[in-house]
Amino acid sequence: MIAYIVKKRSLGEACPLAAPTGIRWFADVKYEWENRKAAENLRKRGVDFVDAIAAIEDANRVEEIDQRFVYDEERVPVIGMAPGKVLFVVVTLPDEDRCRIISARKATRHEQDRYYAGDREAS
C-alpha cells in the first residue's frame, strides 16, 4: 500500500527538485511512499516520511542526482532542514507531479556541514 500527501502549488511554480532534473511541476505535487517502508524507516532511523517532505521543500537544500549505482530509476539525494534537524532524504521522481520518498535519516556530521556551508557541489 502506498500513502501520499498532496502539496498545493500555484500555476507555474517550480517543483522542489527542479534544479538537477530539469522538471517543472505545474500542478499539485503528490509525495508518496510505501507504508511498510515508512514504518520500517521510522523504527530503524527515527525519521517519519512526513517530516522528510519539509527537507525536500527546504529552499536551502543540497541535492544531486545519485550516479554511484545503476538503479531502475533516477534517484536524488537531498540534504535539507526539517523541524529541528537536518535530514538526508532519497527520492525519485516517477513523473512530473509525483515525488516518491525512498528513505530518510538524520544527516551525518559531514552532510550537516555541507548543508550549513551551502555546498551545492557533489562530494
Backbone atoms as SQL, in Angstrom:
CREATE TABLE atoms (id INTEGER PRIMARY KEY, chain TEXT, resi INTEGER, resn TEXT, atom TEXT, x REAL, y REAL, z REAL);
INSERT INTO atoms VALUES
  (1, 'A', 1, 'MET', 'N', 0.832, -1.178, 0.000),
  (2, 'A', 1, 'MET', 'CA', 0.000, 0.000, 0.000),
  (3, 'A', 1, 'MET', 'C', 0.883, 1.249, 0.000),
  (4, 'A', 2, 'ILE', 'N', 0.467, 2.251, -0.725),
  (5, 'A', 2, 'ILE', 'CA', 1.216, 3.498, -0.824),
  (6, 'A', 2, 'ILE', 'C', 0.415, 4.628, -0.202),
  (7, 'A', 3, 'ALA', 'N', 1.078, 5.371, 0.673),
  (8, 'A', 3, 'ALA', 'CA', 0.473, 6.562, 1.262),
  (9, 'A', 3, 'ALA', 'C', 0.960, 7.767, 0.479),
  (10, 'A', 4, 'TYR', 'N', 0.180, 8.843, 0.510),
  (11, 'A', 4, 'TYR', 'CA', 0.648, 10.039, -0.167),
  (12, 'A', 4, 'TYR', 'C', 0.053, 11.290, 0.448),
  (13, 'A', 5, 'ILE', 'N', 0.752, 12.377, 0.215),
  (14, 'A', 5, 'ILE', 'CA', 0.315, 13.702, 0.656),
  (15, 'A', 5, 'ILE', 'C', 0.428, 14.617, -0.552),
  (16, 'A', 6, 'VAL', 'N', -0.593, 15.398, -0.809),
  (17, 'A', 6, 'VAL', 'CA', -0.574, 16.326, -1.931),
  (18, 'A', 6, 'VAL', 'C', -0.287, 17.725, -1.409),
  (19, 'A', 7, 'LYS', 'N', 0.743, 18.371, -1.974),
  (20, 'A', 7, 'LYS', 'CA', 1.069, 19.757, -1.634),
  (21, 'A', 7, 'LYS', 'C', 0.588, 20.632, -2.776),
  (22, 'A', 8, 'LYS', 'N', -0.242, 21.609, -2.468),
  (23, 'A', 8, 'LYS', 'CA', -0.783, 22.504, -3.483),
  (24, 'A', 8, 'LYS', 'C', 0.290, 23.488, -3.939),
  (25, 'A', 9, 'ARG', 'N', 0.333, 23.730, -5.218),
  (26, 'A', 9, 'ARG', 'CA', 1.272, 24.683, -5.815),
  (27, 'A', 9, 'ARG', 'C', 0.492, 25.647, -6.691),
  (28, 'A', 10, 'SER', 'N', 1.028, 26.856, -6.824),
  (29, 'A', 10, 'SER', 'CA', 0.405, 27.782, -7.750),
  (30, 'A', 10, 'SER', 'C', 0.900, 27.475, -9.163),
  (31, 'A', 11, 'LEU', 'N', 0.108, 27.810, -10.134),
  (32, 'A', 11, 'LEU', 'CA', 0.407, 27.522, -11.524),
  (33, 'A', 11, 'LEU', 'C', 1.775, 28.069, -11.897),
  (34, 'A', 12, 'GLY', 'N', 2.639, 27.214, -12.445),
  (35, 'A', 12, 'GLY', 'CA', 3.955, 27.629, -12.897),
  (36, 'A', 12, 'GLY', 'C', 5.040, 27.581, -11.843),
  (37, 'A', 13, 'GLU', 'N', 4.697, 27.267, -10.606),
  (38, 'A', 13, 'GLU', 'CA', 5.711, 27.186, -9.546),
  (39, 'A', 13, 'GLU', 'C', 6.586, 25.965, -9.786),
  (40, 'A', 14, 'ALA', 'N', 7.865, 26.133, -9.654),
  (41, 'A', 14, 'ALA', 'CA', 8.792, 25.029, -9.897),
  (42, 'A', 14, 'ALA', 'C', 8.700, 23.999, -8.789),
  (43, 'A', 15, 'CYS', 'N', 8.943, 22.757, -9.157),
  (44, 'A', 15, 'CYS', 'CA', 8.969, 21.698, -8.157),
  (45, 'A', 15, 'CYS', 'C', 10.221, 21.851, -7.303),
  (46, 'A', 16, 'PRO', 'N', 10.228, 21.317, -6.094),
  (47, 'A', 16, 'PRO', 'CA', 11.391, 21.454, -5.225),
  (48, 'A', 16, 'PRO', 'C', 12.672, 20.902, -5.826),
  (49, 'A', 17, 'LEU', 'N', 12.590, 19.874, -6.639),
  (50, 'A', 17, 'LEU', 'CA', 13.792, 19.226, -7.157),
  (51, 'A', 17, 'LEU', 'C', 14.027, 19.555, -8.630),
  (52, 'A', 18, 'ALA', 'N', 13.648, 20.743, -9.048),
  (53, 'A', 18, 'ALA', 'CA', 13.759, 21.119, -10.460),
  (54, 'A', 18, 'ALA', 'C', 15.193, 21.276, -10.920),
  (55, 'A', 19, 'ALA', 'N', 16.079, 21.732, -10.057),
  (56, 'A', 19, 'ALA', 'CA', 17.447, 22.046, -10.468),
  (57, 'A', 19, 'ALA', 'C', 18.182, 20.857, -11.101),
  (58, 'A', 20, 'PRO', 'N', 18.286, 19.699, -10.415),
  (59, 'A', 20, 'PRO', 'CA', 19.071, 18.634, -11.019),
  (60, 'A', 20, 'PRO', 'C', 18.337, 17.878, -12.113),
  (61, 'A', 21, 'THR', 'N', 17.025, 17.923, -12.118),
  (62, 'A', 21, 'THR', 'CA', 16.271, 17.095, -13.040),
  (63, 'A', 21, 'THR', 'C', 15.717, 17.855, -14.225),
  (64, 'A', 22, 'GLY', 'N', 15.598, 19.171, -14.100),
  (65, 'A', 22, 'GLY', 'CA', 15.016, 19.957, -15.173),
  (66, 'A', 22, 'GLY', 'C', 13.501, 19.885, -15.209),
  (67, 'A', 23, 'ILE', 'N', 12.900, 19.169, -14.268),
  (68, 'A', 23, 'ILE', 'CA', 11.448, 19.021, -14.253),
  (69, 'A', 23, 'ILE', 'C', 10.815, 20.233, -13.588),
  (70, 'A', 24, 'ARG', 'N', 9.775, 20.776, -14.194),
  (71, 'A', 24, 'ARG', 'CA', 8.980, 21.836, -13.572),
  (72, 'A', 24, 'ARG', 'C', 7.570, 21.290, -13.410),
  (73, 'A', 25, 'TRP', 'N', 7.048, 21.409, -12.209),
  (74, 'A', 25, 'TRP', 'CA', 5.692, 20.949, -11.956),
  (75, 'A', 25, 'TRP', 'C', 4.745, 22.116, -12.069),
  (76, 'A', 26, 'PHE', 'N', 3.644, 21.888, -12.737),
  (77, 'A', 26, 'PHE', 'CA', 2.651, 22.941, -12.920),
  (78, 'A', 26, 'PHE', 'C', 1.332, 22.566, -12.257),
  (79, 'A', 27, 'ALA', 'N', 1.343, 21.495, -11.530),
  (80, 'A', 27, 'ALA', 'CA', 0.140, 21.030, -10.842),
  (81, 'A', 27, 'ALA', 'C', 0.506, 20.739, -9.393),
  (82, 'A', 28, 'ASP', 'N', -0.412, 20.151, -8.675),
  (83, 'A', 28, 'ASP', 'CA', -0.139, 19.770, -7.301),
  (84, 'A', 28, 'ASP', 'C', 0.938, 18.685, -7.273),
  (85, 'A', 29, 'VAL', 'N', 1.738, 18.686, -6.215),
  (86, 'A', 29, 'VAL', 'CA', 2.795, 17.691, -6.063),
  (87, 'A', 29, 'VAL', 'C', 2.289, 16.608, -5.123),
  (88, 'A', 30, 'LYS', 'N', 2.411, 15.382, -5.552),
  (89, 'A', 30, 'LYS', 'CA', 1.995, 14.251, -4.721),
  (90, 'A', 30, 'LYS', 'C', 3.246, 13.554, -4.190),
  (91, 'A', 31, 'TYR', 'N', 3.426, 13.595, -2.863),
  (92, 'A', 31, 'TYR', 'CA', 4.517, 12.862, -2.220),
  (93, 'A', 31, 'TYR', 'C', 3.974, 11.497, -1.846),
  (94, 'A', 32, 'GLU', 'N', 4.703, 10.454, -2.194),
  (95, 'A', 32, 'GLU', 'CA', 4.215, 9.102, -1.927),
  (96, 'A', 32, 'GLU', 'C', 5.333, 8.219, -1.408),
  (97, 'A', 33, 'TRP', 'N', 4.920, 7.132, -0.774),
  (98, 'A', 33, 'TRP', 'CA', 5.863, 6.152, -0.240),
  (99, 'A', 33, 'TRP', 'C', 5.111, 4.886, 0.080),
  (100, 'A', 34, 'GLU', 'N', 5.871, 3.808, 0.268),
  (101, 'A', 34, 'GLU', 'CA', 5.291, 2.536, 0.685),
  (102, 'A', 34, 'GLU', 'C', 5.124, 2.571, 2.199),
  (103, 'A', 35, 'ASN', 'N', 3.943, 2.254, 2.678),
  (104, 'A', 35, 'ASN', 'CA', 3.671, 2.288, 4.121),
  (105, 'A', 35, 'ASN', 'C', 4.615, 1.383, 4.905),
  (106, 'A', 36, 'ARG', 'N', 4.874, 0.184, 4.390),
  (107, 'A', 36, 'ARG', 'CA', 5.757, -0.757, 5.075),
  (108, 'A', 36, 'ARG', 'C', 7.161, -0.165, 5.212),
  (109, 'A', 37, 'LYS', 'N', 7.644, 0.424, 4.135),
  (110, 'A', 37, 'LYS', 'CA', 8.973, 1.017, 4.151),
  (111, 'A', 37, 'LYS', 'C', 9.029, 2.220, 5.093),
  (112, 'A', 38, 'ALA', 'N', 7.971, 3.016, 5.124),
  (113, 'A', 38, 'ALA', 'CA', 7.917, 4.182, 6.010),
  (114, 'A', 38, 'ALA', 'C', 7.937, 3.746, 7.477),
  (115, 'A', 39, 'ALA', 'N', 7.184, 2.703, 7.802),
  (116, 'A', 39, 'ALA', 'CA', 7.153, 2.202, 9.175),
  (117, 'A', 39, 'ALA', 'C', 8.514, 1.649, 9.584),
  (118, 'A', 40, 'GLU', 'N', 9.158, 0.926, 8.682),
  (119, 'A', 40, 'GLU', 'CA', 10.492, 0.378, 8.958),
  (120, 'A', 40, 'GLU', 'C', 11.513, 1.510, 9.118),
  (121, 'A', 41, 'ASN', 'N', 11.416, 2.542, 8.280),
  (122, 'A', 41, 'ASN', 'CA', 12.323, 3.683, 8.356),
  (123, 'A', 41, 'ASN', 'C', 12.160, 4.407, 9.701),
  (124, 'A', 42, 'LEU', 'N', 10.916, 4.594, 10.138),
  (125, 'A', 42, 'LEU', 'CA', 10.646, 5.257, 11.418),
  (126, 'A', 42, 'LEU', 'C', 11.211, 4.436, 12.576),
  (127, 'A', 43, 'ARG', 'N', 11.033, 3.129, 12.509),
  (128, 'A', 43, 'ARG', 'CA', 11.523, 2.245, 13.573),
  (129, 'A', 43, 'ARG', 'C', 13.047, 2.223, 13.618),
  (130, 'A', 44, 'LYS', 'N', 13.695, 2.081, 12.456),
  (131, 'A', 44, 'LYS', 'CA', 15.151, 1.950, 12.407),
  (132, 'A', 44, 'LYS', 'C', 15.892, 3.279, 12.546),
  (133, 'A', 45, 'ARG', 'N', 15.359, 4.324, 11.920),
  (134, 'A', 45, 'ARG', 'CA', 16.096, 5.591, 11.832),
  (135, 'A', 45, 'ARG', 'C', 15.459, 6.741, 12.598),
  (136, 'A', 46, 'GLY', 'N', 14.227, 6.508, 13.104),
  (137, 'A', 46, 'GLY', 'CA', 13.556, 7.540, 13.884),
  (138, 'A', 46, 'GLY', 'C', 13.092, 8.747, 13.078),
  (139, 'A', 47, 'VAL', 'N', 12.941, 8.579, 11.756),
  (140, 'A', 47, 'VAL', 'CA', 12.505, 9.685, 10.903),
  (141, 'A', 47, 'VAL', 'C', 11.227, 9.284, 10.174),
  (142, 'A', 48, 'ASP', 'N', 10.209, 10.129, 10.313),
  (143, 'A', 48, 'ASP', 'CA', 8.924, 9.933, 9.641),
  (144, 'A', 48, 'ASP', 'C', 9.007, 10.522, 8.242),
  (145, 'A', 49, 'PHE', 'N', 8.476, 9.822, 7.247),
  (146, 'A', 49, 'PHE', 'CA', 8.499, 10.329, 5.876),
  (147, 'A', 49, 'PHE', 'C', 7.724, 11.638, 5.737),
  (148, 'A', 50, 'VAL', 'N', 6.747, 11.869, 6.591),
  (149, 'A', 50, 'VAL', 'CA', 6.019, 13.154, 6.558),
  (150, 'A', 50, 'VAL', 'C', 6.985, 14.289, 6.890),
  (151, 'A', 51, 'ASP', 'N', 7.882, 14.073, 7.848),
  (152, 'A', 51, 'ASP', 'CA', 8.891, 15.089, 8.188),
  (153, 'A', 51, 'ASP', 'C', 9.875, 15.298, 7.040),
  (154, 'A', 52, 'ALA', 'N', 10.122, 14.257, 6.266),
  (155, 'A', 52, 'ALA', 'CA', 11.065, 14.350, 5.150),
  (156, 'A', 52, 'ALA', 'C', 10.593, 15.338, 4.090),
  (157, 'A', 53, 'ILE', 'N', 9.297, 15.538, 3.980),
  (158, 'A', 53, 'ILE', 'CA', 8.763, 16.482, 2.991),
  (159, 'A', 53, 'ILE', 'C', 9.309, 17.888, 3.246),
  (160, 'A', 54, 'ALA', 'N', 9.412, 18.281, 4.505),
  (161, 'A', 54, 'ALA', 'CA', 9.947, 19.610, 4.829),
  (162, 'A', 54, 'ALA', 'C', 11.387, 19.744, 4.329),
  (163, 'A', 55, 'ALA', 'N', 12.194, 18.694, 4.464),
  (164, 'A', 55, 'ALA', 'CA', 13.583, 18.733, 3.989),
  (165, 'A', 55, 'ALA', 'C', 13.628, 18.842, 2.464),
  (166, 'A', 56, 'ILE', 'N', 12.744, 18.134, 1.786),
  (167, 'A', 56, 'ILE', 'CA', 12.681, 18.180, 0.319),
  (168, 'A', 56, 'ILE', 'C', 12.295, 19.575, -0.162),
  (169, 'A', 57, 'GLU', 'N', 11.421, 20.224, 0.565),
  (170, 'A', 57, 'GLU', 'CA', 10.934, 21.543, 0.155),
  (171, 'A', 57, 'GLU', 'C', 11.759, 22.701, 0.716),
  (172, 'A', 58, 'ASP', 'N', 12.788, 22.399, 1.466),
  (173, 'A', 58, 'ASP', 'CA', 13.663, 23.430, 2.026),
  (174, 'A', 58, 'ASP', 'C', 14.346, 24.204, 0.893),
  (175, 'A', 59, 'ALA', 'N', 14.185, 25.516, 0.876),
  (176, 'A', 59, 'ALA', 'CA', 14.783, 26.355, -0.174),
  (177, 'A', 59, 'ALA', 'C', 16.308, 26.296, -0.158),
  (178, 'A', 60, 'ASN', 'N', 16.910, 25.927, 0.971),
  (179, 'A', 60, 'ASN', 'CA', 18.373, 25.865, 1.094),
  (180, 'A', 60, 'ASN', 'C', 18.918, 24.449, 0.975),
  (181, 'A', 61, 'ARG', 'N', 18.108, 23.532, 0.527),
  (182, 'A', 61, 'ARG', 'CA', 18.525, 22.126, 0.449),
  (183, 'A', 61, 'ARG', 'C', 19.719, 21.952, -0.483),
  (184, 'A', 62, 'VAL', 'N', 20.438, 20.859, -0.276),
  (185, 'A', 62, 'VAL', 'CA', 21.534, 20.434, -1.150),
  (186, 'A', 62, 'VAL', 'C', 21.022, 19.175, -1.841),
  (187, 'A', 63, 'GLU', 'N', 21.121, 19.139, -3.157),
  (188, 'A', 63, 'GLU', 'CA', 20.601, 17.987, -3.900),
  (189, 'A', 63, 'GLU', 'C', 21.507, 17.665, -5.070),
  (190, 'A', 64, 'GLU', 'N', 21.470, 16.428, -5.492),
  (191, 'A', 64, 'GLU', 'CA', 22.243, 15.978, -6.642),
  (192, 'A', 64, 'GLU', 'C', 21.673, 14.651, -7.115),
  (193, 'A', 65, 'ILE', 'N', 21.909, 14.317, -8.352),
  (194, 'A', 65, 'ILE', 'CA', 21.462, 13.026, -8.865),
  (195, 'A', 65, 'ILE', 'C', 22.477, 11.975, -8.450),
  (196, 'A', 66, 'ASP', 'N', 21.994, 10.854, -7.920),
  (197, 'A', 66, 'ASP', 'CA', 22.859, 9.762, -7.469),
  (198, 'A', 66, 'ASP', 'C', 23.311, 8.953, -8.680),
  (199, 'A', 67, 'GLN', 'N', 24.599, 9.006, -8.983),
  (200, 'A', 67, 'GLN', 'CA', 25.147, 8.270, -10.122),
  (201, 'A', 67, 'GLN', 'C', 26.122, 7.194, -9.678),
  (202, 'A', 68, 'ARG', 'N', 26.098, 6.857, -8.376),
  (203, 'A', 68, 'ARG', 'CA', 27.037, 5.855, -7.855),
  (204, 'A', 68, 'ARG', 'C', 26.716, 4.453, -8.347),
  (205, 'A', 69, 'PHE', 'N', 25.428, 4.142, -8.508),
  (206, 'A', 69, 'PHE', 'CA', 24.994, 2.809, -8.906),
  (207, 'A', 69, 'PHE', 'C', 23.988, 2.923, -10.042),
  (208, 'A', 70, 'VAL', 'N', 23.738, 1.797, -10.703),
  (209, 'A', 70, 'VAL', 'CA', 22.704, 1.752, -11.730),
  (210, 'A', 70, 'VAL', 'C', 21.419, 1.291, -11.046),
  (211, 'A', 71, 'TYR', 'N', 20.426, 2.197, -11.016),
  (212, 'A', 71, 'TYR', 'CA', 19.126, 1.878, -10.428),
  (213, 'A', 71, 'TYR', 'C', 18.110, 1.745, -11.559),
  (214, 'A', 72, 'ASP', 'N', 16.932, 1.254, -11.225),
  (215, 'A', 72, 'ASP', 'CA', 15.842, 1.195, -12.198),
  (216, 'A', 72, 'ASP', 'C', 15.231, 2.570, -12.427),
  (217, 'A', 73, 'GLU', 'N', 15.672, 3.545, -11.639),
  (218, 'A', 73, 'GLU', 'CA', 15.097, 4.888, -11.667),
  (219, 'A', 73, 'GLU', 'C', 16.165, 5.900, -11.301),
  (220, 'A', 74, 'GLU', 'N', 15.926, 7.162, -11.625),
  (221, 'A', 74, 'GLU', 'CA', 16.852, 8.223, -11.238),
  (222, 'A', 74, 'GLU', 'C', 16.575, 8.598, -9.785),
  (223, 'A', 75, 'ARG', 'N', 17.602, 8.512, -8.946),
  (224, 'A', 75, 'ARG', 'CA', 17.444, 8.837, -7.525),
  (225, 'A', 75, 'ARG', 'C', 18.138, 10.153, -7.202),
  (226, 'A', 76, 'VAL', 'N', 17.486, 10.931, -6.336),
  (227, 'A', 76, 'VAL', 'CA', 18.009, 12.237, -5.956),
  (228, 'A', 76, 'VAL', 'C', 18.175, 12.295, -4.442),
  (229, 'A', 77, 'PRO', 'N', 19.422, 12.281, -3.933),
  (230, 'A', 77, 'PRO', 'CA', 19.645, 12.508, -2.510),
  (231, 'A', 77, 'PRO', 'C', 19.470, 13.999, -2.204),
  (232, 'A', 78, 'VAL', 'N', 18.791, 14.295, -1.113),
  (233, 'A', 78, 'VAL', 'CA', 18.524, 15.668, -0.702),
  (234, 'A', 78, 'VAL', 'C', 18.950, 15.831, 0.753),
  (235, 'A', 79, 'ILE', 'N', 19.690, 16.899, 1.046),
  (236, 'A', 79, 'ILE', 'CA', 20.022, 17.253, 2.425),
  (237, 'A', 79, 'ILE', 'C', 19.266, 18.546, 2.702),
  (238, 'A', 80, 'GLY', 'N', 18.334, 18.487, 3.649),
  (239, 'A', 80, 'GLY', 'CA', 17.520, 19.664, 3.924),
  (240, 'A', 80, 'GLY', 'C', 17.061, 19.711, 5.372),
  (241, 'A', 81, 'MET', 'N', 16.559, 20.871, 5.759),
  (242, 'A', 81, 'MET', 'CA', 16.113, 21.099, 7.136),
  (243, 'A', 81, 'MET', 'C', 14.652, 20.693, 7.303),
  (244, 'A', 82, 'ALA', 'N', 14.416, 19.892, 8.316),
  (245, 'A', 82, 'ALA', 'CA', 13.062, 19.564, 8.770),
  (246, 'A', 82, 'ALA', 'C', 12.946, 20.197, 10.153),
  (247, 'A', 83, 'PRO', 'N', 11.775, 20.226, 10.732),
  (248, 'A', 83, 'PRO', 'CA', 11.660, 20.870, 12.051),
  (249, 'A', 83, 'PRO', 'C', 12.705, 20.356, 13.049),
  (250, 'A', 84, 'GLY', 'N', 13.678, 21.213, 13.352),
  (251, 'A', 84, 'GLY', 'CA', 14.658, 20.914, 14.382),
  (252, 'A', 84, 'GLY', 'C', 15.817, 20.024, 14.007),
  (253, 'A', 85, 'LYS', 'N', 15.914, 19.565, 12.749),
  (254, 'A', 85, 'LYS', 'CA', 17.020, 18.676, 12.395),
  (255, 'A', 85, 'LYS', 'C', 17.279, 18.702, 10.891),
  (256, 'A', 86, 'VAL', 'N', 18.527, 18.415, 10.529),
  (257, 'A', 86, 'VAL', 'CA', 18.887, 18.296, 9.117),
  (258, 'A', 86, 'VAL', 'C', 18.734, 16.826, 8.739),
  (259, 'A', 87, 'LEU', 'N', 18.034, 16.583, 7.627),
  (260, 'A', 87, 'LEU', 'CA', 17.790, 15.212, 7.176),
  (261, 'A', 87, 'LEU', 'C', 18.464, 14.929, 5.848),
  (262, 'A', 88, 'PHE', 'N', 18.781, 13.658, 5.626),
  (263, 'A', 88, 'PHE', 'CA', 19.262, 13.156, 4.349),
  (264, 'A', 88, 'PHE', 'C', 18.132, 12.286, 3.807),
  (265, 'A', 89, 'VAL', 'N', 17.549, 12.686, 2.691),
  (266, 'A', 89, 'VAL', 'CA', 16.383, 12.004, 2.123),
  (267, 'A', 89, 'VAL', 'C', 16.716, 11.574, 0.703),
  (268, 'A', 90, 'VAL', 'N', 16.306, 10.376, 0.337),
  (269, 'A', 90, 'VAL', 'CA', 16.478, 9.907, -1.035),
  (270, 'A', 90, 'VAL', 'C', 15.102, 9.794, -1.663),
  (271, 'A', 91, 'VAL', 'N', 14.954, 10.416, -2.845),
  (272, 'A', 91, 'VAL', 'CA', 13.676, 10.399, -3.552),
  (273, 'A', 91, 'VAL', 'C', 13.896, 10.016, -5.006),
  (274, 'A', 92, 'THR', 'N', 12.815, 9.685, -5.660),
  (275, 'A', 92, 'THR', 'CA', 12.798, 9.510, -7.105),
  (276, 'A', 92, 'THR', 'C', 11.579, 10.251, -7.628),
  (277, 'A', 93, 'LEU', 'N', 11.652, 10.688, -8.863),
  (278, 'A', 93, 'LEU', 'CA', 10.568, 11.450, -9.473),
  (279, 'A', 93, 'LEU', 'C', 9.988, 10.636, -10.623),
  (280, 'A', 94, 'PRO', 'N', 8.965, 9.803, -10.327),
  (281, 'A', 94, 'PRO', 'CA', 8.398, 8.943, -11.368),
  (282, 'A', 94, 'PRO', 'C', 7.800, 9.723, -12.541),
  (283, 'A', 95, 'ASP', 'N', 7.256, 10.888, -12.270),
  (284, 'A', 95, 'ASP', 'CA', 6.748, 11.753, -13.333),
  (285, 'A', 95, 'ASP', 'C', 6.656, 13.176, -12.810),
  (286, 'A', 96, 'GLU', 'N', 6.078, 14.066, -13.596),
  (287, 'A', 96, 'GLU', 'CA', 6.121, 15.491, -13.294),
  (288, 'A', 96, 'GLU', 'C', 5.358, 15.925, -12.047),
  (289, 'A', 97, 'ASP', 'N', 4.437, 15.122, -11.560),
  (290, 'A', 97, 'ASP', 'CA', 3.667, 15.560, -10.392),
  (291, 'A', 97, 'ASP', 'C', 3.760, 14.599, -9.212),
  (292, 'A', 98, 'ARG', 'N', 4.737, 13.686, -9.252),
  (293, 'A', 98, 'ARG', 'CA', 4.910, 12.746, -8.147),
  (294, 'A', 98, 'ARG', 'C', 6.355, 12.714, -7.680),
  (295, 'A', 99, 'CYS', 'N', 6.518, 12.656, -6.369),
  (296, 'A', 99, 'CYS', 'CA', 7.827, 12.535, -5.742),
  (297, 'A', 99, 'CYS', 'C', 7.716, 11.376, -4.758),
  (298, 'A', 100, 'ARG', 'N', 8.443, 10.287, -5.023),
  (299, 'A', 100, 'ARG', 'CA', 8.375, 9.114, -4.150),
  (300, 'A', 100, 'ARG', 'C', 9.559, 9.121, -3.203),
  (301, 'A', 101, 'ILE', 'N', 9.266, 9.075, -1.901),
  (302, 'A', 101, 'ILE', 'CA', 10.307, 9.044, -0.873),
  (303, 'A', 101, 'ILE', 'C', 10.751, 7.601, -0.687),
  (304, 'A', 102, 'ILE', 'N', 12.056, 7.389, -0.814),
  (305, 'A', 102, 'ILE', 'CA', 12.624, 6.044, -0.690),
  (306, 'A', 102, 'ILE', 'C', 13.149, 5.808, 0.715),
  (307, 'A', 103, 'SER', 'N', 13.879, 6.800, 1.263),
  (308, 'A', 103, 'SER', 'CA', 14.400, 6.663, 2.624),
  (309, 'A', 103, 'SER', 'C', 14.688, 8.040, 3.204),
  (310, 'A', 104, 'ALA', 'N', 14.792, 8.097, 4.511),
  (311, 'A', 104, 'ALA', 'CA', 15.097, 9.353, 5.213),
  (312, 'A', 104, 'ALA', 'C', 15.795, 9.012, 6.524),
  (313, 'A', 105, 'ARG', 'N', 16.804, 9.821, 6.832),
  (314, 'A', 105, 'ARG', 'CA', 17.530, 9.628, 8.084),
  (315, 'A', 105, 'ARG', 'C', 18.103, 10.974, 8.507),
  (316, 'A', 106, 'LYS', 'N', 18.576, 11.032, 9.755),
  (317, 'A', 106, 'LYS', 'CA', 19.269, 12.227, 10.218),
  (318, 'A', 106, 'LYS', 'C', 20.580, 12.333, 9.436),
  (319, 'A', 107, 'ALA', 'N', 20.916, 13.529, 8.999),
  (320, 'A', 107, 'ALA', 'CA', 22.146, 13.747, 8.245),
  (321, 'A', 107, 'ALA', 'C', 23.363, 13.493, 9.130),
  (322, 'A', 108, 'THR', 'N', 24.423, 12.968, 8.520),
  (323, 'A', 108, 'THR', 'CA', 25.683, 12.792, 9.239),
  (324, 'A', 108, 'THR', 'C', 26.306, 14.160, 9.492),
  (325, 'A', 109, 'ARG', 'N', 27.339, 14.206, 10.316),
  (326, 'A', 109, 'ARG', 'CA', 28.030, 15.471, 10.592),
  (327, 'A', 109, 'ARG', 'C', 28.557, 16.080, 9.289),
  (328, 'A', 110, 'HIS', 'N', 29.156, 15.262, 8.421),
  (329, 'A', 110, 'HIS', 'CA', 29.667, 15.747, 7.136),
  (330, 'A', 110, 'HIS', 'C', 28.533, 16.332, 6.280),
  (331, 'A', 111, 'GLU', 'N', 27.404, 15.634, 6.231),
  (332, 'A', 111, 'GLU', 'CA', 26.256, 16.121, 5.451),
  (333, 'A', 111, 'GLU', 'C', 25.691, 17.408, 6.043),
  (334, 'A', 112, 'GLN', 'N', 25.650, 17.488, 7.374),
  (335, 'A', 112, 'GLN', 'CA', 25.195, 18.727, 8.020),
  (336, 'A', 112, 'GLN', 'C', 26.147, 19.878, 7.690),
  (337, 'A', 113, 'ASP', 'N', 27.434, 19.610, 7.701),
  (338, 'A', 113, 'ASP', 'CA', 28.421, 20.641, 7.347),
  (339, 'A', 113, 'ASP', 'C', 28.201, 21.123, 5.919),
  (340, 'A', 114, 'ARG', 'N', 27.952, 20.205, 5.002),
  (341, 'A', 114, 'ARG', 'CA', 27.659, 20.588, 3.609),
  (342, 'A', 114, 'ARG', 'C', 26.428, 21.479, 3.546),
  (343, 'A', 115, 'TYR', 'N', 25.400, 21.104, 4.299),
  (344, 'A', 115, 'TYR', 'CA', 24.163, 21.884, 4.299),
  (345, 'A', 115, 'TYR', 'C', 24.422, 23.309, 4.808),
  (346, 'A', 116, 'TYR', 'N', 25.053, 23.430, 5.953),
  (347, 'A', 116, 'TYR', 'CA', 25.277, 24.736, 6.551),
  (348, 'A', 116, 'TYR', 'C', 26.262, 25.586, 5.753),
  (349, 'A', 117, 'ALA', 'N', 27.169, 24.933, 5.024),
  (350, 'A', 117, 'ALA', 'CA', 28.121, 25.662, 4.184),
  (351, 'A', 117, 'ALA', 'C', 27.495, 26.076, 2.856),
  (352, 'A', 118, 'GLY', 'N', 26.317, 25.530, 2.556),
  (353, 'A', 118, 'GLY', 'CA', 25.684, 25.823, 1.276),
  (354, 'A', 118, 'GLY', 'C', 26.397, 25.136, 0.135),
  (355, 'A', 119, 'ASP', 'N', 27.029, 24.003, 0.423),
  (356, 'A', 119, 'ASP', 'CA', 27.808, 23.252, -0.556),
  (357, 'A', 119, 'ASP', 'C', 26.878, 22.541, -1.541),
  (358, 'A', 120, 'ARG', 'N', 26.708, 23.122, -2.699),
  (359, 'A', 120, 'ARG', 'CA', 25.825, 22.536, -3.705),
  (360, 'A', 120, 'ARG', 'C', 26.546, 21.593, -4.648),
  (361, 'A', 121, 'GLU', 'N', 27.865, 21.451, -4.480),
  (362, 'A', 121, 'GLU', 'CA', 28.651, 20.549, -5.332),
  (363, 'A', 121, 'GLU', 'C', 28.685, 19.149, -4.727),
  (364, 'A', 122, 'ALA', 'N', 28.693, 18.155, -5.580),
  (365, 'A', 122, 'ALA', 'CA', 28.768, 16.765, -5.114),
  (366, 'A', 122, 'ALA', 'C', 30.112, 16.540, -4.444),
  (367, 'A', 123, 'SER', 'N', 30.086, 15.739, -3.376),
  (368, 'A', 123, 'SER', 'CA', 31.347, 15.458, -2.698),
  (369, 'A', 123, 'SER', 'C', 31.748, 14.021, -2.892);
